[in-house]
Amino acid sequence: MSSYNIHGDDVTFDGKISYILYFTLFPEAEAEQRMAKLRQNIKQEYPYAGMEDDDSPVFQDFKTVQQFLHGGGLPFECWRALLCNEPVHMDKAAVHQMQVLFTAFPEINIGKLTFNLQFRDVPTSQMVYLHHCNSNGAKIHFDAWGVSLSVHEMYQQFLKKMNFYGEHGQLAHLIELNRFGQMEDIAYIMKTEKPRMYGIISGDEGWNHIPAELAETRIQPDWSSRDFVEFITFGSNFLLLNLIDSPAAKRYRENQTSFGGTYYGGMNPYFALNPAVAGVNHGIIYAVELVMAMKTIAHRILEFQASFQQSRTGNFRDDIQRTKDYRRELIATLNRVENIDMTELGELEKVILNSQQITPIIDKIKYLLELLESELDLMYQTRTNNIANMLTVLGLLLTIVGTVLAWMQVF
């Protein structure tokens, strides 16, 4: 570690940080066939991977939260594989454990890869550094395996090993802070520590030199369900303050113990969780998954639009077929998204939906569909006009030929 004296490093944190990548799993033409074999291929390529029917504490936490918050099922059904849950260390950050999770969303052909690091006593500058580690090449040392890899290297190795398509990628950071220095009051933290939180959520190492107005604008309370919890969004970065050992959290668990014991024979295990993976607590991870999956499939369509416009052949039959295929994909995408009843989404999901500007993206897809409908009509009309013109010319030629033949018979 460096011996430099960095301003603001007197405050340290415990918690977790996840680097999350969403991407298209397979080319559309191959998706159904390859999706059917995906679980088997994961087990073959990662024989020590845990699947969600295992009794791993990681999966037990997921199940507890899902059953409590989403007992009726998730909007996009998925399954998960735990590829790694190993002790690690880094040269410049006090991390101690890493989980690598793969999540498949079969019905929308989306994959999600999560690199989750747990940390203790990490000062603010290391929090900023950890934010950078998605792309700065910093090595994570796996103690049991004797290997050192960066997040980017692990991601590329995974895509290559699984032969995934890997296009239309969307990146997110999800940070959960369980201890905020010696501060235990959320209201006090939100009042006095916005510049520091801005540095953590954005990865801005100059957080202690930004105008106070900027921090005030960027760090606003987005969602909270308890007095020891606060959730903040900034672009595709998500910060959860979840002070599980604060007096407020302890009083909350005492109340749940009393209430659950009186009416249900004991406290629901959901209220005592401290999951290893960032955002599992309070269901943050499910809300982020829903919105980021929607964002990925929407961007898949928008990226396809660019290649579609560049692939005109001038051949009517080919162009009309490609236009029909593209139209079908637009409609399927809209159906996938709009089948999720936006009015039924919770406050948390709506906050993240707005942060990712999903509604304007969907409106753009609808506009593209309208343009495509008009283009199809124009193509058919042009084709019909061409045929009519050809028939007119042919009729004219036949008339001329008939006239010539008649003239020859007369003379």
LINCORCOR-V492103 format. One record per residue. N is the residue number from 1. RES is the residue in one small letter. SS is DSSP state (helix for helix, strand for strand, loop for the rest). D_LAST is the distance of its C-alpha to the last C-alpha in whole Angstrom. Layout:
# LINCORCOR-V492103
n:N res:RES ss:SS d_last:D_LAST
n:N res:RES ss:SS d_last:D_LAST
This chain:
# LINCORCOR-V492103
n:1 res:m ss:loop d_last:110
n:2 res:s ss:loop d_last:110
n:3 res:s ss:loop d_last:113
n:4 res:y ss:loop d_last:111
n:5 res:n ss:loop d_last:113
n:6 res:i ss:loop d_last:110
n:7 res:h ss:loop d_last:110
n:8 res:g ss:loop d_last:110
n:9 res:d ss:loop d_last:110
n:10 res:d ss:loop d_last:113
n:11 res:v ss:loop d_last:111
n:12 res:t ss:strand d_last:110
n:13 res:f ss:strand d_last:108
n:14 res:d ss:strand d_last:108
n:15 res:g ss:strand d_last:104
n:16 res:k ss:strand d_last:101
n:17 res:i ss:strand d_last:98
n:18 res:s ss:strand d_last:94
n:19 res:y ss:strand d_last:91
n:20 res:i ss:strand d_last:88
n:21 res:l ss:strand d_last:85
n:22 res:y ss:strand d_last:82
n:23 res:f ss:strand d_last:79
n:24 res:t ss:strand d_last:76
n:25 res:l ss:loop d_last:77
n:26 res:f ss:loop d_last:74
n:27 res:p ss:loop d_last:70
n:28 res:e ss:helix d_last:68
n:29 res:a ss:helix d_last:67
n:30 res:e ss:helix d_last:70
n:31 res:a ss:helix d_last:72
n:32 res:e ss:helix d_last:73
n:33 res:q ss:helix d_last:73
n:34 res:r ss:helix d_last:76
n:35 res:m ss:helix d_last:77
n:36 res:a ss:loop d_last:78
n:37 res:k ss:loop d_last:80
n:38 res:l ss:helix d_last:82
n:39 res:r ss:helix d_last:85
n:40 res:q ss:helix d_last:86
n:41 res:n ss:helix d_last:84
n:42 res:i ss:helix d_last:87
n:43 res:k ss:helix d_last:90
n:44 res:q ss:helix d_last:89
n:45 res:e ss:helix d_last:88
n:46 res:y ss:loop d_last:91
n:47 res:p ss:loop d_last:94
n:48 res:y ss:loop d_last:97
n:49 res:a ss:loop d_last:95
n:50 res:g ss:strand d_last:96
n:51 res:m ss:strand d_last:93
n:52 res:e ss:loop d_last:94
n:53 res:d ss:loop d_last:96
n:54 res:d ss:loop d_last:98
n:55 res:d ss:loop d_last:102
n:56 res:s ss:loop d_last:102
n:57 res:p ss:helix d_last:103
n:58 res:v ss:helix d_last:100
n:59 res:f ss:helix d_last:98
n:60 res:q ss:helix d_last:101
n:61 res:d ss:helix d_last:101
n:62 res:f ss:helix d_last:97
n:63 res:k ss:helix d_last:97
n:64 res:t ss:helix d_last:100
n:65 res:v ss:helix d_last:98
n:66 res:q ss:helix d_last:95
n:67 res:q ss:helix d_last:97
n:68 res:f ss:helix d_last:99
n:69 res:l ss:helix d_last:96
n:70 res:h ss:loop d_last:93
n:71 res:g ss:loop d_last:94
n:72 res:g ss:loop d_last:91
n:73 res:g ss:loop d_last:89
n:74 res:l ss:loop d_last:87
n:75 res:p ss:loop d_last:84
n:76 res:f ss:loop d_last:82
n:77 res:e ss:loop d_last:84
n:78 res:c ss:loop d_last:85
n:79 res:w ss:strand d_last:87
n:80 res:r ss:strand d_last:90
n:81 res:a ss:strand d_last:91
n:82 res:l ss:strand d_last:94
n:83 res:l ss:strand d_last:93
n:84 res:c ss:strand d_last:97
n:85 res:n ss:strand d_last:100
n:86 res:e ss:strand d_last:102
n:87 res:p ss:strand d_last:105
n:88 res:v ss:strand d_last:104
n:89 res:h ss:strand d_last:105
n:90 res:m ss:loop d_last:104
n:91 res:d ss:loop d_last:105
n:92 res:k ss:loop d_last:105
n:93 res:a ss:loop d_last:105
n:94 res:a ss:loop d_last:107
n:95 res:v ss:strand d_last:105
n:96 res:h ss:strand d_last:106
n:97 res:q ss:strand d_last:104
n:98 res:m ss:strand d_last:100
n:99 res:q ss:strand d_last:98
n:100 res:v ss:strand d_last:94
n:101 res:l ss:strand d_last:92
n:102 res:f ss:strand d_last:88
n:103 res:t ss:strand d_last:87
n:104 res:a ss:strand d_last:83
n:105 res:f ss:strand d_last:81
n:106 res:p ss:helix d_last:79
n:107 res:e ss:helix d_last:77
n:108 res:i ss:helix d_last:76
n:109 res:n ss:loop d_last:76
n:110 res:i ss:strand d_last:78
n:111 res:g ss:strand d_last:81
n:112 res:k ss:strand d_last:85
n:113 res:l ss:strand d_last:87
n:114 res:t ss:strand d_last:91
n:115 res:f ss:strand d_last:93
n:116 res:n ss:strand d_last:96
n:117 res:l ss:strand d_last:100
n:118 res:q ss:strand d_last:103
n:119 res:f ss:strand d_last:105
n:120 res:r ss:strand d_last:109
n:121 res:d ss:strand d_last:111
n:122 res:v ss:strand d_last:108
n:123 res:p ss:strand d_last:108
n:124 res:t ss:helix d_last:106
n:125 res:s ss:helix d_last:104
n:126 res:q ss:helix d_last:104
n:127 res:m ss:helix d_last:102
n:128 res:v ss:helix d_last:100
n:129 res:y ss:helix d_last:99
n:130 res:l ss:helix d_last:99
n:131 res:h ss:helix d_last:96
n:132 res:h ss:helix d_last:94
n:133 res:c ss:loop d_last:95
n:134 res:n ss:loop d_last:91
n:135 res:s ss:loop d_last:90
n:136 res:n ss:loop d_last:93
n:137 res:g ss:loop d_last:93
n:138 res:a ss:loop d_last:97
n:139 res:k ss:loop d_last:98
n:140 res:i ss:strand d_last:99
n:141 res:h ss:strand d_last:102
n:142 res:f ss:strand d_last:102
n:143 res:d ss:loop d_last:105
n:144 res:a ss:loop d_last:105
n:145 res:w ss:loop d_last:102
n:146 res:g ss:loop d_last:103
n:147 res:v ss:strand d_last:100
n:148 res:s ss:strand d_last:99
n:149 res:l ss:strand d_last:95
n:150 res:s ss:loop d_last:94
n:151 res:v ss:helix d_last:92
n:152 res:h ss:helix d_last:88
n:153 res:e ss:helix d_last:89
n:154 res:m ss:helix d_last:90
n:155 res:y ss:helix d_last:87
n:156 res:q ss:helix d_last:85
n:157 res:q ss:helix d_last:86
n:158 res:f ss:helix d_last:86
n:159 res:l ss:helix d_last:82
n:160 res:k ss:helix d_last:82
n:161 res:k ss:helix d_last:84
n:162 res:m ss:helix d_last:82
n:163 res:n ss:loop d_last:79
n:164 res:f ss:loop d_last:78
n:165 res:y ss:loop d_last:75
n:166 res:g ss:loop d_last:77
n:167 res:e ss:strand d_last:75
n:168 res:h ss:strand d_last:75
n:169 res:g ss:strand d_last:79
n:170 res:q ss:strand d_last:81
n:171 res:l ss:strand d_last:85
n:172 res:a ss:strand d_last:88
n:173 res:h ss:strand d_last:91
n:174 res:l ss:strand d_last:94
n:175 res:i ss:strand d_last:97
n:176 res:e ss:strand d_last:100
n:177 res:l ss:strand d_last:104
n:178 res:n ss:strand d_last:107
n:179 res:r ss:strand d_last:109
n:180 res:f ss:strand d_last:109
n:181 res:g ss:loop d_last:112
n:182 res:q ss:loop d_last:115
n:183 res:m ss:strand d_last:113
n:184 res:e ss:loop d_last:113
n:185 res:d ss:loop d_last:112
n:186 res:i ss:helix d_last:108
n:187 res:a ss:helix d_last:108
n:188 res:y ss:helix d_last:111
n:189 res:i ss:helix d_last:108
n:190 res:m ss:helix d_last:105
n:191 res:k ss:helix d_last:107
n:192 res:t ss:helix d_last:108
n:193 res:e ss:loop d_last:106
n:194 res:k ss:helix d_last:103
n:195 res:p ss:helix d_last:102
n:196 res:r ss:helix d_last:104
n:197 res:m ss:helix d_last:101
n:198 res:y ss:helix d_last:98
n:199 res:g ss:helix d_last:99
n:200 res:i ss:helix d_last:99
n:201 res:i ss:helix d_last:96
n:202 res:s ss:helix d_last:94
n:203 res:g ss:loop d_last:96
n:204 res:d ss:loop d_last:96
n:205 res:e ss:loop d_last:99
n:206 res:g ss:loop d_last:100
n:207 res:w ss:helix d_last:101
n:208 res:n ss:helix d_last:104
n:209 res:h ss:helix d_last:103
n:210 res:i ss:loop d_last:100
n:211 res:p ss:loop d_last:101
n:212 res:a ss:helix d_last:102
n:213 res:e ss:helix d_last:99
n:214 res:l ss:helix d_last:97
n:215 res:a ss:helix d_last:99
n:216 res:e ss:helix d_last:99
n:217 res:t ss:helix d_last:96
n:218 res:r ss:helix d_last:95
n:219 res:i ss:loop d_last:97
n:220 res:q ss:loop d_last:97
n:221 res:p ss:loop d_last:98
n:222 res:d ss:loop d_last:95
n:223 res:w ss:strand d_last:97
n:224 res:s ss:loop d_last:100
n:225 res:s ss:loop d_last:101
n:226 res:r ss:loop d_last:105
n:227 res:d ss:loop d_last:108
n:228 res:f ss:loop d_last:108
n:229 res:v ss:strand d_last:104
n:230 res:e ss:strand d_last:101
n:231 res:f ss:strand d_last:98
n:232 res:i ss:strand d_last:96
n:233 res:t ss:strand d_last:92
n:234 res:f ss:strand d_last:91
n:235 res:g ss:loop d_last:87
n:236 res:s ss:loop d_last:87
n:237 res:n ss:strand d_last:91
n:238 res:f ss:strand d_last:93
n:239 res:l ss:strand d_last:97
n:240 res:l ss:strand d_last:99
n:241 res:l ss:strand d_last:103
n:242 res:n ss:strand d_last:104
n:243 res:l ss:loop d_last:108
n:244 res:i ss:loop d_last:109
n:245 res:d ss:loop d_last:113
n:246 res:s ss:loop d_last:113
n:247 res:p ss:helix d_last:116
n:248 res:a ss:helix d_last:113
n:249 res:a ss:helix d_last:111
n:250 res:k ss:helix d_last:115
n:251 res:r ss:helix d_last:115
n:252 res:y ss:helix d_last:112
n:253 res:r ss:helix d_last:113
n:254 res:e ss:helix d_last:116
n:255 res:n ss:helix d_last:114
n:256 res:q ss:helix d_last:112
n:257 res:t ss:helix d_last:115
n:258 res:s ss:helix d_last:117
n:259 res:f ss:helix d_last:114
n:260 res:g ss:helix d_last:112
n:261 res:g ss:helix d_last:116
n:262 res:t ss:helix d_last:116
n:263 res:y ss:helix d_last:113
n:264 res:y ss:loop d_last:111
n:265 res:g ss:loop d_last:114
n:266 res:g ss:loop d_last:113
n:267 res:m ss:loop d_last:111
n:268 res:n ss:loop d_last:108
n:269 res:p ss:helix d_last:107
n:270 res:y ss:helix d_last:104
n:271 res:f ss:helix d_last:107
n:272 res:a ss:helix d_last:109
n:273 res:l ss:loop d_last:106
n:274 res:n ss:loop d_last:106
n:275 res:p ss:loop d_last:103
n:276 res:a ss:loop d_last:102
n:277 res:v ss:loop d_last:98
n:278 res:a ss:loop d_last:98
n:279 res:g ss:loop d_last:97
n:280 res:v ss:loop d_last:97
n:281 res:n ss:helix d_last:100
n:282 res:h ss:helix d_last:99
n:283 res:g ss:helix d_last:96
n:284 res:i ss:helix d_last:94
n:285 res:i ss:helix d_last:92
n:286 res:y ss:helix d_last:90
n:287 res:a ss:helix d_last:89
n:288 res:v ss:helix d_last:88
n:289 res:e ss:helix d_last:86
n:290 res:l ss:helix d_last:84
n:291 res:v ss:helix d_last:83
n:292 res:m ss:helix d_last:83
n:293 res:a ss:helix d_last:81
n:294 res:m ss:helix d_last:78
n:295 res:k ss:helix d_last:78
n:296 res:t ss:helix d_last:77
n:297 res:i ss:helix d_last:74
n:298 res:a ss:helix d_last:73
n:299 res:h ss:helix d_last:73
n:300 res:r ss:helix d_last:71
n:301 res:i ss:helix d_last:68
n:302 res:l ss:helix d_last:69
n:303 res:e ss:helix d_last:69
n:304 res:f ss:helix d_last:66
n:305 res:q ss:helix d_last:64
n:306 res:a ss:helix d_last:64
n:307 res:s ss:helix d_last:63
n:308 res:f ss:helix d_last:60
n:309 res:q ss:helix d_last:59
n:310 res:q ss:loop d_last:59
n:311 res:s ss:loop d_last:57
n:312 res:r ss:loop d_last:53
n:313 res:t ss:loop d_last:51
n:314 res:g ss:loop d_last:47
n:315 res:n ss:loop d_last:46
n:316 res:f ss:helix d_last:46
n:317 res:r ss:helix d_last:47
n:318 res:d ss:helix d_last:50
n:319 res:d ss:helix d_last:51
n:320 res:i ss:helix d_last:51
n:321 res:q ss:helix d_last:53
n:322 res:r ss:helix d_last:56
n:323 res:t ss:helix d_last:56
n:324 res:k ss:helix d_last:56
n:325 res:d ss:helix d_last:59
n:326 res:y ss:helix d_last:61
n:327 res:r ss:helix d_last:60
n:328 res:r ss:helix d_last:62
n:329 res:e ss:helix d_last:65
n:330 res:l ss:helix d_last:65
n:331 res:i ss:helix d_last:66
n:332 res:a ss:helix d_last:68
n:333 res:t ss:helix d_last:70
n:334 res:l ss:helix d_last:70
n:335 res:n ss:helix d_last:71
n:336 res:r ss:helix d_last:74
n:337 res:v ss:helix d_last:76
n:338 res:e ss:helix d_last:75
n:339 res:n ss:loop d_last:77
n:340 res:i ss:loop d_last:80
n:341 res:d ss:loop d_last:81
n:342 res:m ss:helix d_last:82
n:343 res:t ss:helix d_last:84
n:344 res:e ss:helix d_last:86
n:345 res:l ss:loop d_last:87
n:346 res:g ss:loop d_last:91
n:347 res:e ss:helix d_last:92
n:348 res:l ss:helix d_last:92
n:349 res:e ss:helix d_last:88
n:350 res:k ss:helix d_last:87
n:351 res:v ss:helix d_last:89
n:352 res:i ss:helix d_last:88
n:353 res:l ss:helix d_last:84
n:354 res:n ss:helix d_last:85
n:355 res:s ss:helix d_last:86
n:356 res:q ss:loop d_last:83
n:357 res:q ss:loop d_last:80
n:358 res:i ss:helix d_last:79
n:359 res:t ss:helix d_last:77
n:360 res:p ss:helix d_last:75
n:361 res:i ss:helix d_last:74
n:362 res:i ss:helix d_last:73
n:363 res:d ss:helix d_last:71
n:364 res:k ss:helix d_last:69
n:365 res:i ss:helix d_last:68
n:366 res:k ss:helix d_last:67
n:367 res:y ss:helix d_last:65
n:368 res:l ss:helix d_last:63
n:369 res:l ss:helix d_last:62
n:370 res:e ss:helix d_last:61
n:371 res:l ss:helix d_last:59
n:372 res:l ss:helix d_last:58
n:373 res:e ss:helix d_last:57
n:374 res:s ss:helix d_last:55
n:375 res:e ss:helix d_last:53
n:376 res:l ss:helix d_last:52
n:377 res:d ss:helix d_last:50
n:378 res:l ss:helix d_last:49
n:379 res:m ss:helix d_last:48
n:380 res:y ss:helix d_last:46
n:381 res:q ss:helix d_last:45
n:382 res:t ss:helix d_last:43
n:383 res:r ss:helix d_last:42
n:384 res:t ss:helix d_last:40
n:385 res:n ss:helix d_last:39
n:386 res:n ss:helix d_last:37
n:387 res:i ss:helix d_last:36
n:388 res:a ss:helix d_last:34
n:389 res:n ss:helix d_last:33
n:390 res:m ss:helix d_last:31
n:391 res:l ss:helix d_last:30
n:392 res:t ss:helix d_last:29
n:393 res:v ss:helix d_last:27
n:394 res:l ss:helix d_last:26
n:395 res:g ss:helix d_last:24
n:396 res:l ss:helix d_last:23
n:397 res:l ss:helix d_last:21
n:398 res:l ss:helix d_last:20
n:399 res:t ss:helix d_last:18
n:400 res:i ss:helix d_last:16
n:401 res:v ss:helix d_last:15
n:402 res:g ss:helix d_last:14
n:403 res:t ss:helix d_last:12
n:404 res:v ss:helix d_last:11
n:405 res:l ss:helix d_last:10
n:406 res:a ss:helix d_last:9
n:407 res:w ss:helix d_last:6
n:408 res:m ss:helix d_last:5
n:409 res:q ss:helix d_last:6
n:410 res:v ss:helix d_last:4
n:411 res:f ss:loop d_last:0
